[in-house]
C-alpha cells in the first residue's frame, strides 16, 4: 500500500514538473459591474487589468511563458447577480482565479463559493470587516487595505491626543456604515458611547437635535461621511456654538481618490469653500476638523498610470473575452493592476515549488507576502489582507488642507511620520495649536459639572439651632396657654360668687329679700 502511494506521489510530482516546464493556460474570471457603483465600474477599472496583462508578456515577467485568458462576467453590485455570474463562470469558463467582485455585497457569495471550490479569489476594492473571517472566506486575498485596520489608526489617534471617549455619526449608505462598524471594533484604548445615522437630505433641525444629544456625553465626534458633505454638518455645529475649541471633529471614511480629485477636492479649500454667504462660518468651523483618509498615489505615478491606462483603453486580444473599452480610470484601477500581478507572482512561485496554484496553496503564499506595486509597497498579513496606509490632514492658515501625519506600514512595523513640527502640528478652534492644546474628551468640570461642584456645608449646627429655637418657642407657647387657662378659671369663679349674693327685688313683698 505504501509503495503504491509513493509511486502515485512520484508520478504526481513528475506531472507537475512537466506541467511547469511547458506552457499552461490560466483563466481569470473578472467579476465587475457593468453599471457604475461607488465611483467604479468595469469600464473605469479595466485599464489597470489590461496594463497588468500586457506586463505579463514582458521578458522575465511572472507567467511570461504561459497563456492567460480573461473573461468579464457582470457581477453587478448585489449578491444575487454575483452568485449567478460566479456559477456561470465556473460552468462555462472553469477559472483558475476569481478576480473580484469589487462590491462587498457581491463579494460575499462569490468568495464563499470560491472557498468551496478551492479557487483563489483576489479582491481590489471589497474591504468590509466581515471578510477577515478566513474560516468562511478561506481563499480570499485582498489588495486594498481592509476596514478592520481602522481601529489601529484610531488607537494611534487616541494615544496622540489622549482621547478615549468618542461619539460616532455616520452616513446611512453602506460604505459608511461599514466604516462605522469597523471603528467600533475597538479594544480598551477607546470606546464609542453613542452612534447616530445621518444623510445629506436631513433637515438642519434634525442634525441639530443629534448634536444636542451627542454633546451631553462626548466632545470628540467621528464623522463617517463623504468629505464633500462634511460642510453641511459643520455649519450646524457652528450655529450651535461648538467650534470654539472645546470640540473636535474627525472625518474618517474608506473612500479612495484619484490624483486629480485629490488635488481638486481634498488637499484644497473645497471642503468648506463654495463661494456663498456661508463660507466665512464654514471656514471657522473647519478649524475644528481633522480629515483622515486612505493615501493616494503620488502625482508623478498617478499621471503615468493614467497615461498607460489611456494607451491600452481600447486594446483587445484574442485571449480577452468581453473586456470593455476603458474610460477614465477610477481610483481603484491601480489596485486592480496590483491584484492581477500579485496573483501572477504567487502562481509563478507556486509552480516553481511543483505545487498546484489552487486556493489553499495561493493563500499560503499570500501570508506575509511583500512586493513593490504601483500603489506603493504591498505588505500582506497572516490572513492575506493588505496593511492599510492612512494620512491625517488639517486645515492651514491659508484655508488649504494639508497632510500633517502619514500613517504607514512597512515590512515590520507601523510608522507615523509628521510633516510639521509639534507646535503647529494641528490647529484647533479658537486659535489653539499643537497636540498639547487638543480639546479634552471630557470637559474640565465633567459633562454635568460634577467635577467642579462646591462641597456641601456641614448643617449640623444649623439643624441643632433650629430645633432648639423651635423647642423654646413651643415651650413658651405651652406656658402661655397654661397661664391663660388658669387666669380664665379664677375669673369665672369670682363672677359666680358675686352673682350668688346679688340682691333681688320682690314686687309682692314690701321688703328686700336677701336670704338667697
C-alpha positions as a printed NumPy array, in Angstrom:
array([[  0.   ,   0.   ,   0.   ],
       [  2.791,   2.422,   0.93 ],
       [  4.631,   1.5  ,  -2.278],
       [  1.557,   2.387,  -4.352],
       [  1.147,   5.699,  -2.515],
       [  4.817,   6.579,  -3.032],
       [  4.572,   5.68 ,  -6.709],
       [  1.5  ,   7.866,  -7.089],
       [  3.204,  10.792,  -5.358],
       [  6.229,  10.383,  -7.623],
       [  4.037,  10.402, -10.736],
       [  2.165,  13.473,  -9.465],
       [  5.406,  15.387,  -8.898],
       [  6.642,  14.326, -12.333],
       [  3.428,  15.549, -13.95 ],
       [  3.719,  18.861, -12.133],
       [  7.289,  19.266, -13.324],
       [  6.224,  18.564, -16.897],
       [  3.325,  20.972, -16.454],
       [  5.52 ,  23.803, -15.194],
       [  8.152,  23.228, -17.832],
       [  5.56 ,  23.649, -20.583],
       [  3.149,  26.431, -21.314],
       [ -0.011,  26.355, -19.267],
       [ -3.258,  28.223, -19.83 ],
       [ -4.589,  30.112, -16.841],
       [ -8.083,  31.528, -16.822],
       [ -9.24 ,  34.601, -14.935],
       [-12.943,  35.241, -14.343],
       [-13.019,  39.01 , -13.94 ],
       [-16.073,  39.925, -11.867],
       [-17.017,  43.598, -12.183],
       [-20.265,  45.565, -12.552],
       [-21.091,  46.999, -15.948],
       [-23.056,  49.741, -14.203],
       [-21.134,  52.257, -12.083],
       [-21.347,  51.974,  -8.293],
       [-19.487,  53.984,  -5.657],
       [-17.191,  55.509,  -8.28 ],
       [-16.126,  52.348, -10.117],
       [-17.336,  50.1  , -12.943],
       [-15.893,  47.616, -15.415],
       [-15.139,  50.413, -17.894],
       [-13.398,  52.666, -15.362],
       [-11.36 ,  49.819, -13.836],
       [-10.38 ,  47.766, -16.887],
       [ -7.352,  49.939, -17.678],
       [ -5.456,  48.526, -14.702],
       [ -6.271,  44.966, -15.765],
       [ -5.13 ,  45.482, -19.361],
       [ -1.846,  47.082, -18.283],
       [ -1.15 ,  44.104, -15.982],
       [ -1.923,  41.588, -18.73 ],
       [  0.467,  43.334, -21.109],
       [  3.099,  43.485, -18.353],
       [  2.989,  39.684, -18.064],
       [  4.127,  39.393, -21.676],
       [  7.433,  41.114, -20.925],
       [ 10.583,  39.071, -20.571],
       [ 11.222,  37.836, -17.013],
       [  7.683,  38.812, -16.002],
       [  5.648,  36.315, -13.946],
       [  3.832,  33.759, -16.128],
       [  5.609,  35.119, -19.202],
       [  5.83 ,  31.598, -20.69 ],
       [  2.187,  30.838, -20.023],
       [ -1.097,  31.906, -21.561],
       [ -3.538,  33.975, -19.523],
       [ -7.14 ,  34.195, -20.684],
       [ -9.585,  36.652, -19.143],
       [-13.353,  36.814, -19.419],
       [-15.553,  39.529, -17.963],
       [-18.654,  38.495, -16.019],
       [-21.11 ,  41.188, -14.918],
       [-21.416,  40.739, -11.157],
       [-23.437,  43.922, -10.712],
       [-23.291,  45.055,  -7.081],
       [-25.583,  42.612,  -5.33 ],
       [-25.327,  39.066,  -4.06 ],
       [-27.936,  37.527,  -6.376],
       [-26.342,  38.747,  -9.623],
       [-22.833,  37.95 ,  -8.41 ],
       [-23.736,  34.383,  -7.42 ],
       [-25.331,  33.779, -10.816],
       [-22.244,  35.18 , -12.563],
       [-19.908,  33.022, -10.459],
       [-21.829,  29.829, -11.213],
       [-21.878,  30.735, -14.906],
       [-18.119,  31.335, -14.857],
       [-17.453,  28.036, -13.099],
       [-19.54 ,  26.016, -15.559],
       [-18.595,  27.74 , -18.813],
       [-15.063,  29.003, -18.202],
       [-13.508,  26.879, -15.407],
       [-11.439,  29.745, -13.97 ],
       [ -8.18 ,  29.457, -12.07 ],
       [ -8.911,  32.807, -10.418],
       [-11.921,  34.893,  -9.482],
       [-10.75 ,  38.498,  -9.754],
       [-13.341,  40.483,  -7.803],
       [-16.138,  41.454,  -7.48 ],
       [-15.301,  44.91 ,  -6.126],
       [-18.591,  45.467,  -4.246],
       [-18.628,  43.878,  -0.8  ],
       [-22.269,  42.805,  -1.187],
       [-21.358,  40.909,  -4.357],
       [-18.079,  39.55 ,  -2.997],
       [-19.684,  37.7  ,  -0.077],
       [-21.337,  34.965,  -2.109],
       [-18.567,  34.704,  -4.7  ],
       [-15.844,  34.352,  -2.065],
       [-17.811,  31.646,  -0.263],
       [-18.278,  29.672,  -3.473],
       [-14.61 ,  30.128,  -4.377],
       [-13.674,  28.805,  -0.951],
       [-15.882,  25.756,  -1.518],
       [-14.366,  25.187,  -4.972],
       [-10.799,  25.816,  -3.686],
       [-10.305,  28.587,  -6.246],
       [ -8.367,  31.727,  -5.25 ],
       [-10.33 ,  34.971,  -5.21 ],
       [ -8.449,  38.283,  -5.264],
       [-10.211,  41.498,  -4.268],
       [ -9.126,  45.001,  -5.189],
       [-11.931,  47.022,  -3.523],
       [-14.125,  44.971,  -1.152],
       [-12.848,  45.917,   2.287],
       [-15.627,  45.106,   4.764],
       [-14.653,  43.789,   8.181],
       [-16.63 ,  40.58 ,   7.633],
       [-14.075,  39.269,   5.132],
       [-11.401,  38.82 ,   7.785],
       [-13.172,  35.57 ,   8.715],
       [-10.91 ,  33.116,   6.929],
       [-12.978,  30.144,   8.031],
       [-15.735,  31.344,   5.722],
       [-13.54 ,  33.071,   3.132],
       [-10.58 ,  30.703,   3.151],
       [ -9.201,  31.527,  -0.331],
       [ -9.731,  35.314,  -0.301],
       [ -6.77 ,  37.689,  -0.684],
       [ -7.327,  41.469,  -0.566],
       [ -5.065,  44.064,  -2.152],
       [ -6.91 ,  47.142,  -0.897],
       [ -6.396,  47.587,   2.817],
       [ -9.418,  46.282,   4.753],
       [-11.5  ,  48.427,   7.088],
       [-10.558,  46.242,  10.047],
       [ -7.288,  48.228,  10.053],
       [ -9.199,  51.359,  11.112],
       [ -9.095,  50.544,  14.85 ],
       [ -5.283,  50.597,  14.636],
       [ -5.44 ,  54.092,  13.165],
       [ -7.925,  55.146,  15.832],
       [ -5.649,  53.692,  18.5  ],
       [ -2.875,  55.976,  17.262],
       [ -5.222,  58.997,  17.272],
       [ -6.389,  58.094,  20.772],
       [ -2.82 ,  57.848,  22.059],
       [ -1.519,  61.037,  20.439],
       [ -4.372,  63.304,  21.514],
       [ -5.19 ,  61.474,  24.776],
       [ -8.759,  60.794,  23.684],
       [-10.634,  57.754,  24.964],
       [-14.255,  58.791,  24.556],
       [-15.894,  59.33 ,  21.142],
       [-19.308,  59.708,  19.545],
       [-19.998,  58.346,  16.053],
       [-22.106,  59.98 ,  13.331],
       [-22.199,  58.092,  10.03 ],
       [-23.901,  58.368,   6.673],
       [-26.654,  55.79 ,   6.221],
       [-25.19 ,  54.416,   2.956],
       [-23.479,  51.015,   3.095],
       [-19.813,  52.062,   2.612],
       [-20.028,  54.499,   5.529],
       [-21.991,  52.173,   7.779],
       [-19.188,  49.659,   7.194],
       [-16.612,  52.235,   8.327],
       [-18.613,  52.953,  11.48 ],
       [-18.863,  49.256,  12.297],
       [-15.122,  48.816,  11.761],
       [-14.201,  51.718,  14.046],
       [-16.452,  50.366,  16.783],
       [-14.333,  47.19 ,  16.847],
       [-12.124,  48.789,  19.471],
       [-10.208,  47.402,  22.385],
       [ -9.625,  49.13 ,  25.698],
       [ -7.867,  52.092,  24.057],
       [-11.082,  53.932,  23.234],
       [-14.843,  53.489,  23.15 ],
       [-17.8  ,  54.868,  21.199],
       [-20.529,  55.968,  23.597],
       [-23.227,  56.788,  21.02 ],
       [-23.894,  56.224,  17.316],
       [-26.202,  58.192,  15.028],
       [-27.064,  57.92 ,  11.312],
       [-27.442,  60.928,   9.006],
       [-27.958,  61.588,   5.314],
       [-27.458,  64.618,   3.064],
       [-31.222,  65.197,   2.776],
       [-31.687,  65.564,   6.518],
       [-33.021,  68.914,   7.744],
       [-30.638,  71.085,   9.771],
       [-33.033,  70.899,  12.715],
       [-32.679,  67.112,  12.758],
       [-28.893,  67.387,  12.634],
       [-29.004,  69.925,  15.473],
       [-31.079,  67.502,  17.531],
       [-28.404,  64.829,  17.067],
       [-25.652,  67.277,  18.05 ],
       [-27.543,  68.259,  21.201],
       [-27.801,  64.604,  22.165],
       [-24.145,  63.918,  21.408],
       [-22.755,  66.908,  23.29 ],
       [-24.239,  65.621,  26.559],
       [-21.697,  62.798,  26.657],
       [-18.934,  63.488,  24.097],
       [-16.582,  66.209,  22.893],
       [-14.744,  64.268,  20.154],
       [-17.078,  63.383,  17.286],
       [-16.214,  60.963,  14.472],
       [-17.947,  61.537,  11.14 ],
       [-18.011,  58.615,   8.68 ],
       [-19.446,  60.638,   5.806],
       [-18.303,  61.745,   2.33 ],
       [-15.76 ,  64.545,   2.65 ],
       [-17.638,  66.925,   0.361],
       [-20.764,  66.582,   2.531],
       [-18.959,  67.428,   5.776],
       [-19.69 ,  71.145,   5.322],
       [-23.432,  70.657,   5.863],
       [-22.876,  69.235,   9.344],
       [-20.152,  71.675,  10.354],
       [-22.386,  74.671,   9.58 ],
       [-24.924,  73.27 ,  12.049],
       [-22.135,  72.806,  14.603],
       [-21.224,  76.472,  14.06 ],
       [-24.823,  77.535,  14.707],
       [-24.795,  75.6  ,  17.982],
       [-21.548,  77.229,  19.17 ],
       [-19.485,  74.039,  19.025],
       [-16.455,  75.482,  17.198],
       [-14.697,  77.451,  19.943],
       [-12.075,  74.814,  20.661],
       [-13.92 ,  72.576,  23.117],
       [-14.995,  70.093,  20.402],
       [-13.029,  68.205,  17.732],
       [-14.456,  66.581,  14.607],
       [-12.774,  63.683,  12.769],
       [-13.918,  62.888,   9.227],
       [-12.936,  59.259,   8.513],
       [-14.083,  57.125,   5.586],
       [-12.962,  54.387,   3.215],
       [-13.198,  56.496,   0.063],
       [-10.243,  56.45 ,  -2.301],
       [ -9.481,  59.377,  -4.605],
       [ -7.765,  59.733,  -7.944],
       [ -4.887,  62.164,  -8.081],
       [ -6.882,  64.889,  -9.847],
       [ -9.847,  64.594,  -7.452],
       [ -7.404,  64.665,  -4.554],
       [ -5.883,  67.904,  -5.846],
       [ -9.273,  69.462,  -6.558],
       [-11.342,  68.444,  -3.52 ],
       [ -9.122,  67.061,  -0.756],
       [ -5.821,  68.932,  -0.454],
       [ -7.584,  72.207,  -1.182],
       [-10.179,  74.55 ,   0.319],
       [-13.17 ,  72.999,  -1.467],
       [-14.198,  71.077,   1.622],
       [-15.509,  74.305,   3.139],
       [-15.448,  76.899,   0.333],
       [-18.457,  77.068,  -2.009],
       [-18.409,  80.803,  -2.818],
       [-21.621,  81.516,  -0.935],
       [-22.68 ,  83.537,   2.1  ],
       [-21.789,  80.665,   4.466],
       [-18.108,  80.457,   3.516],
       [-16.877,  82.528,   6.46 ],
       [-18.763,  80.403,   9.002],
       [-17.683,  77.21 ,   7.245],
       [-14.018,  78.17 ,   7.308],
       [-14.211,  78.953,  11.011],
       [-15.95 ,  75.636,  11.675],
       [-13.39 ,  73.619,   9.686],
       [-10.633,  74.777,  12.045],
       [-12.01 ,  72.028,  14.299],
       [-11.889,  69.295,  11.623],
       [ -9.242,  66.613,  11.044],
       [ -9.584,  64.602,   7.832],
       [ -8.284,  61.012,   7.861],
       [ -8.345,  59.051,   4.604],
       [ -6.5  ,  56.363,   2.669],
       [ -3.374,  57.52 ,   0.915],
       [ -3.416,  58.227,  -2.819],
       [ -0.82 ,  57.608,  -5.495],
       [  1.988,  60.18 ,  -5.728],
       [  1.267,  62.708,  -8.516],
       [  4.005,  61.501, -10.882],
       [  2.996,  57.846, -10.56 ],
       [ -0.7  ,  58.675, -10.888],
       [ -0.133,  60.616, -14.105],
       [  1.996,  57.826, -15.537],
       [ -0.68 ,  55.258, -14.712],
       [ -3.381,  57.369, -16.355],
       [ -1.278,  57.656, -19.497],
       [ -0.806,  53.879, -19.724],
       [ -4.492,  53.261, -18.97 ],
       [ -5.493,  55.615, -21.768],
       [ -2.996,  53.987, -24.112],
       [ -4.415,  50.495, -23.536],
       [ -8.053,  51.523, -23.015],
       [ -9.235,  50.331, -26.438],
       [ -6.77 ,  47.466, -26.866],
       [ -8.235,  43.997, -27.381],
       [ -6.772,  40.49 , -27.59 ],
       [ -7.898,  37.048, -28.656],
       [ -7.325,  35.993, -25.041],
       [ -9.684,  38.666, -23.734],
       [-13.374,  37.849, -23.771],
       [-15.971,  40.594, -23.272],
       [-13.481,  43.078, -21.832],
       [-14.955,  46.56 , -22.35 ],
       [-13.127,  49.556, -23.73 ],
       [-11.684,  51.619, -20.947],
       [-12.729,  55.101, -19.877],
       [-11.   ,  57.466, -17.451],
       [ -9.551,  55.146, -14.781],
       [-11.097,  55.273, -11.33 ],
       [ -9.154,  55.477,  -8.074],
       [ -9.274,  51.693,  -7.605],
       [ -7.926,  50.737, -11.036],
       [ -4.265,  50.783,  -9.855],
       [ -5.237,  48.298,  -7.129],
       [ -6.703,  46.012,  -9.798],
       [ -3.332,  46.18 , -11.558],
       [ -1.522,  45.204,  -8.35 ],
       [ -4.017,  42.426,  -7.576],
       [ -3.522,  40.867, -11.014],
       [  0.279,  40.942, -10.857],
       [  0.357,  39.786,  -7.226],
       [ -1.661,  36.733,  -8.291],
       [  0.77 ,  36.084, -11.164],
       [  3.774,  36.314,  -8.827],
       [  2.207,  33.867,  -6.351],
       [  1.259,  31.44 ,  -9.128],
       [  4.779,  31.603, -10.537],
       [  6.256,  30.83 ,  -7.138],
       [  3.785,  28.016,  -6.509],
       [  4.634,  26.406,  -9.847],
       [  8.342,  26.687,  -9.09 ],
       [  7.674,  24.626,  -5.959],
       [  5.895,  21.976,  -8.046],
       [  2.559,  22.714,  -6.437],
       [ -0.864,  23.373,  -7.917],
       [ -1.845,  27.092,  -7.708],
       [ -5.241,  26.423,  -6.178],
       [ -6.966,  28.464,  -3.493],
       [ -5.328,  26.829,  -0.496],
       [ -1.799,  26.953,  -1.903],
       [ -2.059,  30.564,  -3.051],
       [ -3.426,  31.558,   0.328],
       [ -0.312,  30.03 ,   1.919],
       [  1.829,  32.073,  -0.483],
       [ -0.046,  35.252,   0.458],
       [  0.898,  35.055,   4.128],
       [  3.432,  37.81 ,   4.825],
       [  3.751,  38.431,   1.077],
       [  5.523,  41.645,   0.081],
       [  6.297,  43.312,  -3.233],
       [  6.63 ,  46.748,  -4.752],
       [  3.45 ,  47.734,  -6.591],
       [  2.09 ,  50.717,  -8.453],
       [  0.029,  51.565,  -5.347],
       [  3.117,  51.52 ,  -3.164],
       [  4.781,  48.841,  -1.105],
       [  2.47 ,  45.82 ,  -0.812],
       [  2.605,  44.014,   2.526],
       [  0.063,  41.29 ,   3.305],
       [ -0.561,  39.986,   6.795],
       [ -1.086,  36.489,   8.164],
       [ -4.583,  36.22 ,   6.658],
       [ -3.815,  37.636,   3.217],
       [ -5.043,  41.17 ,   3.929],
       [ -3.02 ,  44.183,   2.928],
       [ -1.805,  46.622,   5.54 ],
       [ -3.518,  49.959,   5.059],
       [ -1.803,  53.348,   4.834],
       [ -3.613,  56.466,   6.016],
       [ -2.88 ,  60.174,   6.105],
       [ -4.089,  62.781,   8.565],
       [ -4.892,  66.199,   7.082],
       [ -5.593,  69.511,   8.777],
       [ -6.512,  72.973,   7.542],
       [ -3.677,  75.503,   7.482],
       [ -3.848,  79.274,   7.921],
       [ -4.477,  79.743,   4.197],
       [ -7.572,  77.517,   4.379],
       [ -5.93 ,  74.646,   2.486],
       [ -5.968,  71.13 ,   3.924],
       [ -2.528,  69.539,   4.014],
       [ -1.143,  66.251,   5.274],
       [  0.31 ,  66.64 ,   8.76 ],
       [  0.889,  62.954,   9.603],
       [  1.448,  59.908,   7.362],
       [  0.409,  56.593,   8.907],
       [  2.174,  53.829,   7.001],
       [  3.14 ,  50.179,   7.271],
       [  6.461,  48.72 ,   6.263],
       [  7.531,  45.088,   6.418],
       [  7.886,  45.01 ,  10.189],
       [  6.038,  47.889,  11.829],
       [  3.534,  50.729,  11.796],
       [  5.199,  54.103,  11.228],
       [  3.817,  57.613,  11.787],
       [  5.685,  60.411,  10.045],
       [  4.91 ,  64.011,  10.922],
       [  5.086,  66.702,   8.263],
       [  5.456,  69.724,  10.575],
       [  6.919,  70.466,  13.989],
       [  4.884,  69.765,  17.101],
       [  3.84 ,  73.363,  17.987],
       [  1.906,  73.691,  14.72 ],
       [  1.036,  70.051,  14.15 ],
       [ -2.73 ,  70.534,  14.353],
       [ -4.883,  73.654,  14.503],
       [ -7.976,  73.74 ,  16.7  ],
       [-10.966,  76.003,  17.102],
       [-10.436,  79.247,  18.981],
       [ -6.948,  79.732,  17.517],
       [ -5.269,  76.957,  19.515],
       [ -2.408,  74.937,  18.011],
       [ -0.485,  71.763,  18.758],
       [ -1.087,  68.404,  20.347],
       [ -0.959,  69.781,  23.885],
       [ -3.876,  72.099,  23.149],
       [ -6.164,  69.406,  21.794],
       [ -9.621,  69.672,  23.361],
       [-10.114,  67.136,  26.16 ],
       [-12.582,  64.332,  25.57 ],
       [-14.258,  65.207,  28.871],
       [-14.893,  68.844,  29.953],
       [-12.817,  70.112,  32.861],
       [-15.89 ,  70.167,  35.095],
       [-17.398,  66.986,  33.637],
       [-20.482,  66.757,  31.457],
       [-22.811,  67.584,  34.374],
       [-20.446,  69.877,  36.268],
       [-19.843,  67.159,  38.828],
       [-16.077,  67.724,  38.928],
       [-16.495,  71.38 ,  39.896],
       [-19.423,  71.062,  42.335],
       [-18.941,  73.034,  45.591],
       [-18.661,  70.844,  48.706],
       [-21.824,  70.795,  50.789],
       [-21.598,  72.757,  54.091],
       [-21.95 ,  70.999,  57.432],
       [-25.568,  71.974,  58.504],
       [-25.431,  70.049,  61.749],
       [-25.078,  73.199,  63.833],
       [-27.838,  74.891,  61.882],
       [-30.19 ,  71.973,  62.412],
       [-29.455,  71.895,  66.141],
       [-30.045,  75.626,  66.373],
       [-33.332,  75.444,  64.525],
       [-34.526,  72.539,  66.664],
       [-33.518,  74.346,  69.901],
       [-35.302,  77.547,  68.941],
       [-38.367,  75.581,  67.866],
       [-38.475,  73.748,  71.212],
       [-38.067,  77.017,  73.12 ],
       [-40.907,  78.64 ,  71.186],
       [-43.078,  75.568,  71.736],
       [-42.405,  75.645,  75.5  ],
       [-43.222,  79.355,  75.669],
       [-46.486,  78.767,  73.818],
       [-47.402,  75.923,  76.155],
       [-46.623,  78.009,  79.286],
       [-48.58 ,  80.937,  77.901],
       [-51.614,  78.753,  77.253],
       [-51.411,  77.252,  80.763],
       [-51.227,  80.682,  82.427],
       [-54.064,  81.969,  80.299],
       [-56.188,  78.957,  81.182],
       [-55.558,  79.425,  84.941],
       [-56.457,  83.106,  84.823],
       [-59.665,  82.353,  82.971],
       [-60.714,  79.823,  85.629],
       [-60.107,  82.248,  88.537],
       [-62.127,  84.966,  86.86 ],
       [-65.097,  82.666,  86.294],
       [-65.086,  81.642,  89.999],
       [-65.213,  85.262,  91.169],
       [-68.092,  86.062,  88.863],
       [-70.055,  83.123,  90.252],
       [-69.637,  84.433,  93.858],
       [-70.893,  87.898,  93.032],
       [-73.924,  86.506,  91.238],
       [-74.797,  84.446,  94.303],
       [-75.04 ,  87.445,  96.624],
       [-76.682,  89.847,  94.21 ],
       [-79.851,  91.497,  95.953],
       [-83.275,  90.704,  94.358],
       [-86.369,  92.915,  94.331],
       [-89.671,  91.276,  95.384],
       [-92.646,  93.014,  93.931],
       [-95.128,  91.331,  96.203],
       [-93.109,  91.962,  99.33 ],
       [-92.58 ,  95.22 , 100.932],
       [-89.062,  94.477, 101.913],
       [-85.864,  93.394, 100.292],
       [-85.215,  89.655, 100.398],
       [-81.571,  88.868, 100.945],
       [-81.86 ,  85.295, 102.031],
       [-80.784,  83.811,  98.766]])
